[in-house]
């Protein structure tokens, strides 16, 4: 035991603070702490001094401040300073309690009572003004022998609040009020202007306390109570997965500390003990996303028995052995080598698939993981526990879905824990595997009481029980930490039941953050510093790294210190050489307490250690993100506080290299957002001023910004490069920047500006003599010219670019030139020519190893197939690449593919299925302000919405598109907006609305094309003008050779013939349309309706009814409710012409259907009436 020099009390050996008064027993360096400052000033002593002897006045002042100091210490505070008539006190330093703000306000109110109680003794009007403020301060001893004190703006604001207070008032700042408003009654003052501050400060007057202070019980081991129902559910899910051999996803969602990890551990334990399962674990981390597969890689390492210090050759050998054992393949076989390479890549070994395109490498990694897990599960059940999934990259989330889908018939259980915000990011689908989604709620009062009794080892006093249950809120971690704090003898020095509760109740913390800070203050110096080392490493880490940091400070009893931290449930140590914080909040509080200088020292020290290990093992790729994180953190901290003792002078240069390397690798792996984050760090480290490195970073970051469609961000970077390159006369950088700027302007739809920019780039490339840069500029200008409506000039540019790439032997550039030429051919309606270019592009991409480029080939080929009416092929191509687009973070490509999927599904009659991808595509295009593609995405979405019965939304979207067009809108954009509006209007049977829009857009259309001619034809059909309709539809037939558009024109021509009474011609057109395999459900239905009315006109009544039945079946097989209503109208008109008594009933039913959809459908009724009338005319003749 040691004796406190301040109060004489006893303290345990190794204690940092006196448990009685909080006096610092061992000197500690500066710390950053959340502290509540009380600044109190006596007023009225001037009059006292005028009439009394100075010695008497001093004695009175001394007695007053002595009592005020007692008020401070009795509430757990510390008197920081006494200056003249003022006293300054700190709550939260050097000893923290979670309710420090509450303690400070209570103490301030008590100080007011103390001064008021001394009135008769002072014989004068002496009053007190108090200001209270909470925030982060730097605490420590001032150099030159100064006392322990607090520094920072928080202290200044407390002083200003005191000045603004009236005598007898206590005024508090915003953070103090927020922390105490449930227990203190306040009167708001609103924003007040404090002297010496520019910004006003929100302030409140404390009027009194609403609740009593807290109290303390003992600490006990943590049991798992109150989770019987959850455990039963999870056990049943596990048993079902193993017995039925069906993949299972268990997702445990809940707030921090609610018990998710304990439930996951219980599932894993049951799996081991009762099912002899292989249990693998991985934890997501908030940094290090350069290897997004990190949690999965951890599980693979565990399965293969790979240690952190294994050299690269040992790691590869262990991985190969594990693959051979799991899959039953020969370790020397090509398949074993392929699977091993995929897993090595997944674990961060870039050399494993160094010659493979990043997209292909990711596919190989996924394939290897699936084969490996499947092999393990064929022998025994496999349980994979993935913790903290809310930190996971989208690839990991998608990977879980894929893995379970592919392995749905083997006993694989993935248990995930996450916070509720995950639901906003992950649209998990049950599909063919089972799903248990469990929201882990706080314990109810009875369950919390059971847990409290178990933790304490006895039933607490009723008052204590009520207070603890109220403050814990049913959160097991909160309750554990409360009991754990009360059990630390260095803080409490013993608790003896009700007496202790009554006398020490003010020390009970109220929220978790302060509770954790108070608990950490109870640690010995060695324990506290080791915990801070762990906080610098991260939420979890290797034991070797932690040992290295601890030993670097000269600590010798490492094992004993770790044993104490484990015994106090602060850290958990695994047999495999890993450790983790029991609570992320413990880590955060420990880290934030360190000064920025000390954080920098420890981050730099750890980075140096990791770098040394890399030299020994040669496994840099696995730790590159860790190096970048620690070097980057250290360098940024040094830049904030200035040079730090013990940190290398060239830290900034070393950190910049590590961060840039990680950023560049992320960009190469298509991790665009990760690379942007790392590039941002690199720029902060690089500092201001021009230079080659700065221009290189700007160009690469601009490329990443463009890839994620952050065009504004890309422009900022490119403008900076251009300004700097021109100033230093660097034409190469200037030309590269102009290439990128032209691409940005093209994406913005600024085609004239884009062409001019690329013209300037070509001039510079000619002067520089760099053929590759020139070819890239030509490619971009070609696409710009295409989008601006000049496909001929675009073709000239792209053919020149193609020839240049071929001359350079640049197969990748050649491939993209072929792809761009294919796009031009497709845009001009030459689908056969487009296919030829795409075939050449695919071969070139394959030879170049650019599998990402192959995805672009598939995407454009999907559009070609859709235009040809080969919709099943189009959808298959699109679904093959949509997941890859998501994983790459290529949101623009994702939107384009989703629009294709929506279009295909809509023309197949799967209207409801078409809506979701259509909505997502539209939202994506809008998110990056791509007006061109936004309008193109509107047509399939509006048409699908209308068909599915969401008529109001469809019309509103179409009208919104038209309303956004004005005189300055480019013709092609206005035409796209008109297409959505006209299509919806015609489908609903509103020809007047459609004709109005068509006439508005007519002047902007240089060339109608088959689609627009068909729209005109349908307008005239619905207005009873079949002759004019036939003229337009004949034009549509002449304008296309594609089977899809021809089927549409033929079906409508058949209706026109029926409406004119040309029965034989109607039958011929209908038969031809029905014979086109690429016809849509709508075309087939229209052709059958035309056939029915033609047969009716020929007097072949039964055949007419049969054809009408077929039309009804065709429409009923789809989700197009509007079409179904129109067919019912057609049936009613046909029955009416036949004199069938049921006609009126059918027509009434059709009217009810249309009314339910909110449509009139008059245009279609006009068409069907006229076609039916021709029957009567024919009969009369």
NORPE-V93657 format. One record per backbone hydrogen bond with DSSP energy under -1.0 kcal/mol. CO is the residue of the C=O (numbers start at 1). NH is the residue of the N-H. Records with the same first field share a line. If there is no record, write none. Layout:
CO = NH ; NH
This chain:
2 = 11
4 = 8
9 = 4
11 = 2
12 = 15
16 = 25 ; 26
18 = 22
23 = 18
31 = 139
33 = 137
35 = 135
36 = 91
37 = 133
38 = 89
39 = 131
40 = 87
41 = 129
43 = 127
45 = 49
46 = 50
53 = 57
54 = 58
55 = 59
56 = 60
57 = 61
58 = 62
59 = 63
60 = 64
61 = 65
62 = 66
63 = 67
64 = 68
65 = 69
66 = 70
67 = 71
68 = 72
69 = 73
70 = 74
72 = 77
73 = 76
78 = 90
81 = 88
83 = 86
85 = 42
86 = 83
87 = 40
88 = 80 ; 81
89 = 38
90 = 78
91 = 36
97 = 100
99 = 103
100 = 104
101 = 105
102 = 106
103 = 107
104 = 108
105 = 109
106 = 110
107 = 111
108 = 112
109 = 113
110 = 114
111 = 115
112 = 116
113 = 117
116 = 119
118 = 122
119 = 123
124 = 126
127 = 43
128 = 168
129 = 41
130 = 171
131 = 39
132 = 173
133 = 37
135 = 35
137 = 33
138 = 151
139 = 31
140 = 149
142 = 146
147 = 142
149 = 140
151 = 138
152 = 156
153 = 157
154 = 158
155 = 159
156 = 160
157 = 161
158 = 162
159 = 163
160 = 164
161 = 165
166 = 169
169 = 130
170 = 206
171 = 132
172 = 204
173 = 177
174 = 178
175 = 179
177 = 181
180 = 183 ; 184
183 = 210 ; 211
185 = 207
187 = 205
190 = 203
192 = 201
194 = 197
201 = 192
203 = 189
204 = 172
205 = 187
208 = 185
227 = 231
228 = 232
229 = 233
230 = 234
231 = 235
232 = 236
233 = 237
234 = 238
235 = 239
236 = 240
237 = 241
238 = 242
239 = 243
240 = 244
241 = 246
247 = 434
248 = 414
249 = 436
250 = 416
251 = 438
252 = 418
253 = 440
255 = 258
257 = 477
259 = 263
260 = 264
261 = 265
262 = 266
263 = 267
264 = 268
265 = 269
266 = 270
267 = 271
268 = 272
269 = 273
270 = 274
271 = 275 ; 277
278 = 383
280 = 385
282 = 387
288 = 291
291 = 294
293 = 297
294 = 298
295 = 299
296 = 300
297 = 301
298 = 302
299 = 303
300 = 304
301 = 306
307 = 310
311 = 315
312 = 316
313 = 317
314 = 318
315 = 319
316 = 320
317 = 321
318 = 322
319 = 323
320 = 324
321 = 325
322 = 326
323 = 327
324 = 328
330 = 333
333 = 337
334 = 338
335 = 339
336 = 340
337 = 341
338 = 342
339 = 343
340 = 344
341 = 345
342 = 346
343 = 347
344 = 349
345 = 348
348 = 350
349 = 352
351 = 354
353 = 356
357 = 361
358 = 362
359 = 363
360 = 364
361 = 365
362 = 366
363 = 367
364 = 368
365 = 369
366 = 370
367 = 371
368 = 372
369 = 373
370 = 374
371 = 375
372 = 376
373 = 377
374 = 378
376 = 380
381 = 278
382 = 413
383 = 280
384 = 415
385 = 282
386 = 417
387 = 284
388 = 391
389 = 392
393 = 397
394 = 398
395 = 399
396 = 400
397 = 401
398 = 402
399 = 403
400 = 404
401 = 405
402 = 406
403 = 407
407 = 410
408 = 247
410 = 412
411 = 382
412 = 248
413 = 384
414 = 250
415 = 386
416 = 252
417 = 389
418 = 254
419 = 422
420 = 423
422 = 425 ; 426
426 = 428
430 = 433
434 = 249
436 = 251
438 = 253
444 = 448
445 = 449
446 = 450
447 = 451
448 = 452
449 = 453
450 = 454
451 = 455
452 = 456
453 = 457
461 = 465
462 = 466
463 = 467
464 = 468
465 = 469
466 = 470
467 = 471
468 = 472
469 = 473
472 = 475
474 = 443
475 = 479
476 = 480
477 = 481
478 = 482
479 = 483
480 = 484
481 = 485
482 = 486
483 = 487
485 = 488
488 = 491 ; 492
489 = 493
497 = 501
498 = 502
499 = 503
500 = 504
504 = 507
505 = 508
511 = 515
512 = 516
513 = 517
514 = 518
515 = 519
516 = 520
517 = 521
520 = 523
524 = 528
525 = 529
526 = 530
527 = 531
528 = 532
529 = 533
530 = 534
531 = 535
532 = 536
533 = 537
534 = 538
539 = 581
541 = 579
542 = 546
543 = 547
544 = 548
545 = 549
546 = 550
547 = 551
548 = 552
550 = 553 ; 555
551 = 554
556 = 558
557 = 561
558 = 562
559 = 563
560 = 564
561 = 565
562 = 566
563 = 567
564 = 568
565 = 570 ; 571
566 = 569
570 = 582
572 = 580
574 = 577
577 = 543
578 = 574
579 = 541
580 = 572
583 = 587
584 = 588
585 = 589
586 = 590
587 = 591
588 = 592
589 = 593
593 = 32
595 = 599
596 = 600
597 = 601
598 = 602
599 = 603
600 = 604
601 = 605
602 = 606
603 = 607
604 = 608
605 = 609
606 = 610
607 = 611
608 = 612
609 = 613
610 = 614
611 = 615
612 = 616
613 = 617
614 = 618
617 = 312
620 = 623
623 = 627
624 = 628
625 = 629
626 = 630
627 = 631
628 = 632
629 = 633
630 = 634
631 = 635
632 = 636
633 = 637
634 = 638
635 = 639
636 = 640
637 = 641
638 = 642
644 = 647
648 = 651
650 = 654
651 = 655
652 = 656
653 = 657
654 = 658
655 = 659
656 = 660
657 = 661
658 = 662
659 = 663
660 = 664
661 = 665
662 = 666
663 = 667
664 = 668
665 = 669
666 = 671
667 = 670
670 = 672
671 = 675
672 = 676
673 = 677
674 = 678
675 = 679
676 = 680
677 = 681
678 = 682
679 = 683
680 = 684
681 = 685
682 = 686
683 = 687
691 = 695
692 = 696
693 = 697
694 = 698
695 = 699
696 = 700
697 = 701
698 = 702
699 = 703
700 = 704
701 = 705
702 = 706
703 = 707
704 = 708
705 = 710
706 = 709
709 = 711
710 = 714
711 = 715
712 = 716
713 = 717
714 = 718
715 = 719
716 = 720
717 = 721
718 = 722
719 = 723
720 = 724
721 = 725
722 = 726
723 = 727
724 = 728
725 = 730
730 = 734
731 = 735
732 = 736
733 = 737
734 = 738
735 = 739
736 = 740
737 = 741
738 = 742
739 = 743
740 = 744
741 = 745
742 = 746
743 = 747
744 = 748
745 = 750
746 = 749
749 = 751
750 = 754
751 = 755
752 = 756
753 = 757
754 = 758
755 = 759
756 = 760
757 = 761
758 = 762
759 = 763
760 = 764
761 = 765
762 = 766
763 = 767
764 = 768
765 = 769 ; 770
770 = 774
771 = 775
772 = 776
773 = 777
774 = 778
775 = 779
776 = 780
777 = 781
778 = 782
779 = 783
780 = 784
781 = 785
782 = 786
783 = 787
784 = 788
785 = 790
786 = 789
790 = 794
791 = 795
792 = 796
793 = 797
794 = 798
795 = 799
796 = 800
797 = 801
798 = 802
799 = 803
800 = 804
801 = 805
802 = 806
803 = 807
804 = 808
805 = 810
809 = 811
810 = 814
811 = 815
812 = 816
813 = 817
814 = 818
815 = 819
816 = 820
817 = 821
818 = 822
819 = 823
820 = 824
821 = 825
822 = 826
823 = 827
824 = 828
825 = 830
826 = 829
829 = 831
830 = 834
831 = 835
832 = 836
833 = 837
834 = 838
835 = 839
836 = 840
837 = 841
838 = 842
839 = 843
840 = 844
841 = 845
842 = 846
843 = 847
844 = 848
845 = 850
849 = 851
850 = 854
851 = 855
852 = 856
853 = 857
854 = 858
855 = 859
856 = 860
857 = 861
858 = 862
859 = 863
860 = 864
861 = 865
862 = 866
863 = 867
864 = 868
865 = 870
866 = 869
869 = 871
870 = 874
871 = 875
872 = 876
873 = 877
874 = 878
875 = 879
876 = 880
878 = 882
881 = 885
882 = 886
883 = 887
884 = 888
885 = 890
889 = 891
890 = 894
891 = 895
892 = 896
893 = 897
894 = 898
895 = 899
896 = 900
897 = 901
898 = 902
899 = 903
900 = 904
901 = 905
902 = 906
903 = 907
904 = 908
905 = 910
906 = 909
907 = 1081
909 = 911 ; 1119
910 = 914
914 = 918
915 = 919
916 = 920
917 = 921
918 = 922
919 = 923
920 = 924
921 = 925
922 = 926
923 = 927
924 = 928
925 = 930
926 = 929
929 = 931
930 = 934
931 = 935
932 = 936
933 = 937
937 = 941
938 = 942
939 = 943
940 = 944
941 = 945
942 = 946
943 = 947
944 = 948
945 = 950
946 = 949
947 = 1121 ; 1122
949 = 951
950 = 954
951 = 955
952 = 956
953 = 957
954 = 958
955 = 959
956 = 960
957 = 961
958 = 962
959 = 963
960 = 964
962 = 965
966 = 969
970 = 974
971 = 975
972 = 976
973 = 977
974 = 978
975 = 979
976 = 980
977 = 981
978 = 982
979 = 983
980 = 984
981 = 985
982 = 986
983 = 987
984 = 988
985 = 990
989 = 1163
990 = 994
991 = 995
992 = 996
993 = 997
994 = 998
995 = 999
996 = 1000
997 = 1001
998 = 1002
1001 = 1004
1009 = 1013
1010 = 1014
1011 = 1015
1012 = 1016
1013 = 1017
1014 = 1018
1015 = 1019
1016 = 1020
1017 = 1021
1018 = 1022
1020 = 1025
1021 = 1024
1025 = 1029
1026 = 1030
1027 = 1031
1028 = 1032
1029 = 1033
1030 = 1034
1031 = 1035
1032 = 1036
1033 = 1037
1034 = 1038
1035 = 1039
1042 = 1046
1043 = 1047
1044 = 1048
1045 = 1049
1046 = 1050
1047 = 1051
1048 = 1052
1049 = 1053
1050 = 1054
1051 = 1055
1052 = 1056
1053 = 1057
1054 = 1058
1055 = 1059
1056 = 1060
1057 = 1062
1061 = 1063
1062 = 1066
1063 = 1067
1064 = 1068
1065 = 1069
1066 = 1070
1067 = 1071
1068 = 1072
1069 = 1073
1070 = 1074
1071 = 1075
1073 = 1076
1076 = 1079
1080 = 1084
1081 = 1085
1082 = 1086
1083 = 1087
1084 = 1088
1085 = 1089
1086 = 1090
1087 = 1091
1088 = 1092
1089 = 1093
1090 = 1094
1091 = 1095
1092 = 1096
1093 = 1097
1094 = 1098
1095 = 1100
1096 = 1099
1099 = 1101
1100 = 1104
1101 = 1105
1102 = 1106
1103 = 1107
1104 = 1108
1105 = 1109
1106 = 1110
1107 = 1111
1108 = 1112
1109 = 1113
1110 = 1114
1111 = 1115
1112 = 1116
1113 = 1117
1115 = 1118
1119 = 1121
1120 = 1124
1121 = 1125
1122 = 1126
1123 = 1127
1124 = 1128
1125 = 1129
1126 = 1130
1127 = 1131
1128 = 1132
1129 = 1133
1130 = 1134
1131 = 1135
1132 = 1136
1133 = 1137
1134 = 1138
1135 = 1140
1140 = 1143
1142 = 1146
1143 = 1147
1144 = 1148
1145 = 1149
1146 = 1150
1147 = 1151
1148 = 1152
1149 = 1153
1150 = 1154
1151 = 1155
1152 = 1156
1153 = 1157
1154 = 1159
1161 = 1165
1162 = 1166
1163 = 1167
1164 = 1168
1165 = 1169
1166 = 1170
1167 = 1171
1168 = 1172
1169 = 1173
1170 = 1174
1172 = 1176
1173 = 1177
1174 = 1178
1175 = 1179
1176 = 1180
1177 = 1181
